[in-house]
Amino acid sequence: MSYRFKLGDKVVINTKAKDLSRLNGILAEIVKVLPDSNYNDYVIQYSYEGEIVTIKVRDEELQEIKDDRILQLELGQEVIYTPLDITVKIDQINYLYGQVAIRFPDDGVQVVGLETLRLLDEESVALNKDNDLCIQKFKVGDKVKTKTDDDYNNLTGTIMNLKSYNYGTEYTVMFEDGRDTVFNNKELEFVAEKSKSGRFTEIALELGQFTDEKNKQYGSSVDATYEMIKVLMERYTYDEENYLMPKSLLQHILLQVRMMDKQNRLFNNPSGKGDSESPYKDLVGYSLIGVDMVERNNEKTN
């Protein structure tokens, strides 16, 4: 058997066992691998109600950390909420979904994605999987395109010079009109070279870029929607592996999944900045579809 985790790995408890389900979402550490055990795969250690607890678990009772950036945070820690550029405190940490709740100075609380936060230390270097601001992503001579919120957005140029500092790397980009300006990693992307492969490869690349953009807008919508549907379906549980539900519920599930997608989009980008669509308008539209669906079903039964 191959093991997903090794000694020292950070993991999240996510089990169906009734006696352990209260621990779901807790961060734990692998302290021993059990290659000779017929039932359990690991020994894990975690903190629960102020005590350090050690238990044995199976592989399927553990979940990988969705985003290592979350390990940089702790409860009560002060960070910068970048959409408003203000200091907030970490109020809750959800390791299952890779999200955190932040508390604003006025005591308001909001769930946000990790990409909206940056640390206070290290010259307020942004939270990033690979500390993207500090990594040198480009070299002199690279063709790049800008991604900014000003007049320099979507321009193509060549990197003429670069300088690395403790807070990140700065690139001097020369544009075709002779202007040159300084940018950081997040404000640049490589210019995609024209593909020498077939048309289907080009289509796949376009779809991949489209999917990346949608994923930024919706966040981990599939995972979050699955968890919401799972909670709602508990009342229809038949056994540990199956549900038993009325046929009339199927239409509602299909519609609710679309509405939950829009709710995820809203929570992923509560300010709506850069979003060309309105999740609320979409929710109203789906609600109208739902009203019509129920009325038509009632007419068929009468």
C-alpha positions in Angstrom: 0.0 0.0 0.0 1.2 3.5 -0.8 0.7 6.2 1.8 -0.5 9.7 0.9 1.1 11.2 4.0 4.5 11.0 5.6 5.8 11.7 9.1 5.4 15.4 10.0 2.8 16.2 7.4 0.0 18.5 8.4 -3.5 17.1 7.7 -7.2 17.8 8.4 -9.4 15.4 10.1 -12.5 14.6 7.9 -14.1 11.3 9.0 -17.5 9.7 8.7 -17.1 7.8 12.0 -19.8 9.0 14.4 -17.5 8.9 17.4 -14.9 11.1 15.7 -17.1 13.4 13.6 -16.9 16.2 16.2 -13.2 16.5 15.3 -13.8 17.2 11.6 -12.0 20.3 10.4 -9.3 20.1 13.1 -5.7 20.4 12.0 -3.5 17.5 13.0 0.1 16.2 12.4 1.2 12.7 11.3 3.4 11.4 14.1 3.7 7.8 12.9 2.9 5.7 9.8 1.5 2.2 10.5 2.6 -0.1 7.6 2.0 -3.3 9.6 -1.5 -2.4 10.8 -4.5 -4.1 9.2 -7.0 -1.4 10.3 -5.3 1.9 10.9 -2.8 3.7 8.7 -1.5 6.6 10.8 -1.1 7.9 14.3 -2.0 11.6 14.4 -1.6 14.3 17.1 -3.9 17.3 17.5 -4.9 19.9 20.0 -8.5 19.6 21.4 -10.0 21.8 24.1 -6.5 22.7 25.3 -5.1 19.2 25.4 -2.8 17.3 23.0 -4.5 14.2 21.8 -3.0 11.2 20.0 -5.2 8.7 18.0 -5.0 6.1 15.3 -6.9 6.8 12.0 -7.4 5.3 8.5 -6.2 7.1 5.4 -9.7 8.0 4.3 -10.3 9.8 7.5 -7.8 12.5 6.7 -7.8 15.3 4.1 -4.8 17.1 2.6 -4.3 20.8 3.3 -6.1 22.6 0.4 -3.7 25.6 0.5 -0.5 25.7 2.5 -0.9 29.5 2.9 -3.5 28.8 5.7 -0.7 27.3 7.8 0.8 30.8 8.1 -2.2 32.0 10.1 -3.4 31.6 13.6 -6.3 32.8 15.6 -6.1 36.5 16.7 -3.3 37.2 14.3 -3.4 40.7 12.6 -3.3 40.7 8.8 -4.1 43.1 6.0 -7.4 42.7 4.2 -6.2 43.8 0.7 -9.6 44.8 -0.9 -9.9 47.6 1.7 -6.2 47.8 2.7 -7.1 47.7 6.4 -5.8 45.7 9.4 -8.1 42.9 10.5 -7.8 39.9 12.9 -8.2 36.2 12.1 -11.4 35.2 13.9 -11.8 31.6 12.6 -9.8 29.2 10.4 -11.6 26.6 8.3 -9.0 24.1 7.2 -11.5 21.9 5.4 -12.4 24.6 2.8 -9.2 26.7 2.9 -11.0 29.8 4.1 -10.8 32.1 7.2 -13.2 34.4 9.0 -11.8 37.9 9.7 -12.9 40.4 12.3 -13.0 44.1 11.2 -12.3 47.0 13.5 -16.0 47.6 13.9 -16.4 44.0 15.1 -18.0 42.8 11.9 -17.0 39.3 10.7 -16.6 38.1 7.2 -15.5 34.8 5.5 -12.8 35.4 2.9 -10.4 33.6 0.7 -6.7 33.5 1.5 -5.8 35.5 -1.6 -7.4 38.6 -0.1 -5.0 38.6 2.8 -1.4 39.6 3.3 0.9 39.4 6.3 2.0 42.4 8.4 5.6 41.4 8.6 8.2 41.3 5.9 7.2 44.7 4.5 3.6 43.4 4.3 4.5 40.7 1.7 1.3 39.2 0.3 0.2 35.8 1.5 0.9 33.5 -1.4 1.6 29.8 -1.9 5.1 30.4 -3.1 5.6 33.9 -1.8 5.0 35.1 -5.4 6.1 38.7 -4.8 9.6 37.6 -3.9 10.1 34.9 -6.5 11.8 36.0 -9.7 9.3 34.8 -12.3 10.7 36.6 -15.3 14.2 37.3 -16.8 15.6 40.1 -18.9 14.3 39.7 -22.5 11.0 38.0 -21.6 7.9 39.1 -23.5 5.2 40.0 -21.0 1.7 41.5 -20.8 0.6 43.8 -18.0 -2.3 43.2 -15.6 -3.1 46.4 -13.8 -6.0 48.6 -12.8 -4.7 51.7 -14.6 -3.9 52.9 -18.1 -1.0 50.4 -18.4 -3.4 47.4 -18.3 -3.1 44.8 -21.1 0.0 46.2 -22.8 2.7 44.1 -24.3 6.4 44.8 -23.7 9.8 43.4 -23.0 11.6 43.1 -19.6 14.7 45.3 -19.9 15.9 45.2 -16.3 15.1 43.7 -12.9 16.0 44.3 -9.3 15.3 42.0 -6.3 14.5 43.4 -2.8 13.5 41.8 0.5 9.9 42.7 -0.3 9.9 41.4 -3.9 11.2 41.6 -7.4 10.7 44.7 -9.6 10.8 44.6 -13.4 11.4 47.5 -15.8 9.3 46.8 -18.9 9.8 48.6 -22.2 6.7 49.0 -24.4 6.5 49.3 -28.2 5.9 53.0 -28.0 9.2 53.6 -26.1 7.8 54.0 -22.6 9.2 52.1 -19.7 7.6 51.4 -16.3 8.3 49.3 -13.3 6.0 46.3 -12.3 6.0 43.5 -9.8 5.2 39.7 -10.4 1.5 40.0 -9.9 1.2 42.8 -12.5 2.8 40.7 -15.3 2.2 37.5 -17.2 4.0 35.8 -20.1 2.9 36.6 -23.6 1.5 33.3 -25.0 3.5 32.4 -28.0 1.4 31.3 -31.0 1.0 27.6 -30.8 2.7 25.4 -33.4 0.3 22.6 -32.5 -3.2 21.9 -33.9 -6.4 23.8 -33.5 -7.8 21.5 -30.8 -4.7 22.2 -28.6 -5.4 26.0 -29.0 -9.1 25.4 -28.0 -8.0 23.4 -25.0 -5.6 26.2 -23.9 -8.4 28.8 -24.3 -10.7 26.7 -22.2 -8.1 26.2 -19.6 -7.5 30.0 -19.3 -11.3 30.5 -19.1 -11.6 27.8 -16.4 -8.8 29.5 -14.4 -10.6 32.8 -14.5 -13.9 31.2 -13.4 -12.2 29.4 -10.6 -10.9 32.7 -9.3 -14.4 34.1 -9.3 -16.2 31.1 -7.7 -13.4 29.8 -5.4 -13.7 26.2 -4.4 -17.3 26.1 -5.3 -17.5 22.3 -6.0 -16.2 21.4 -2.5 -18.3 24.0 -0.7 -21.5 23.1 -2.6 -20.9 19.4 -2.0 -20.7 20.0 1.8 -23.9 22.1 1.7 -25.8 19.5 -0.3 -24.5 16.8 2.1 -26.0 18.6 5.1 -29.3 19.2 3.4 -29.5 15.5 2.3 -29.0 14.1 5.8 -32.7 13.8 6.3 -32.9 11.4 3.3 -30.1 9.1 4.6 -30.9 5.5 3.9 -27.7 3.9 5.1 -24.0 4.9 5.3 -23.6 4.8 1.5 -27.1 5.7 0.0 -29.8 8.2 0.1 -33.6 7.6 -0.4 -35.4 10.7 -1.7 -38.6 11.5 -3.6 -38.3 12.1 -7.4 -39.8 15.6 -7.0 -36.6 16.6 -5.1 -34.3 16.1 -8.1 -35.4 19.2 -9.9 -34.9 21.3 -6.8 -31.4 19.9 -6.3 -30.3 20.8 -9.8 -31.6 24.3 -9.4 -30.2 24.7 -5.9 -26.7 23.7 -7.0 -26.7 26.5 -9.5 -27.9 29.0 -6.8 -25.2 27.7 -4.4 -22.6 28.4 -7.1 -23.7 32.0 -7.2 -23.6 32.2 -3.4 -20.0 30.9 -3.4 -19.1 33.5 -6.0 -20.6 36.2 -3.7 -18.6 35.0 -0.7 -15.5 34.6 -2.7 -15.6 38.2 -3.8 -17.9 40.1 -1.5 -16.8 43.5 -2.8 -17.8 42.6 -6.3 -14.6 44.3 -7.6 -13.8 43.2 -11.1 -16.9 41.0 -11.4 -18.8 41.7 -14.5 -21.8 39.7 -13.3 -24.2 40.2 -10.4 -24.7 37.0 -8.3 -27.8 38.6 -6.8 -29.4 39.1 -10.2 -28.6 35.5 -11.1 -30.1 34.3 -7.8 -33.3 36.3 -8.6 -33.4 34.7 -12.1 -33.0 31.2 -10.7 -35.7 32.0 -8.1 -38.1 32.9 -10.9 -37.3 29.7 -12.7 -38.0 27.8 -9.4 -41.4 29.5 -9.0 -42.3 28.6 -12.5 -41.1 25.1 -12.1 -43.3 24.5 -8.9 -46.3 26.1 -10.5 -46.0 23.9 -13.6 -45.6 20.8 -11.5 -48.7 21.7 -9.5 -50.7 22.1 -12.7 -49.7 18.6 -13.8 -50.9 17.0 -10.6 -54.2 19.0 -10.5 
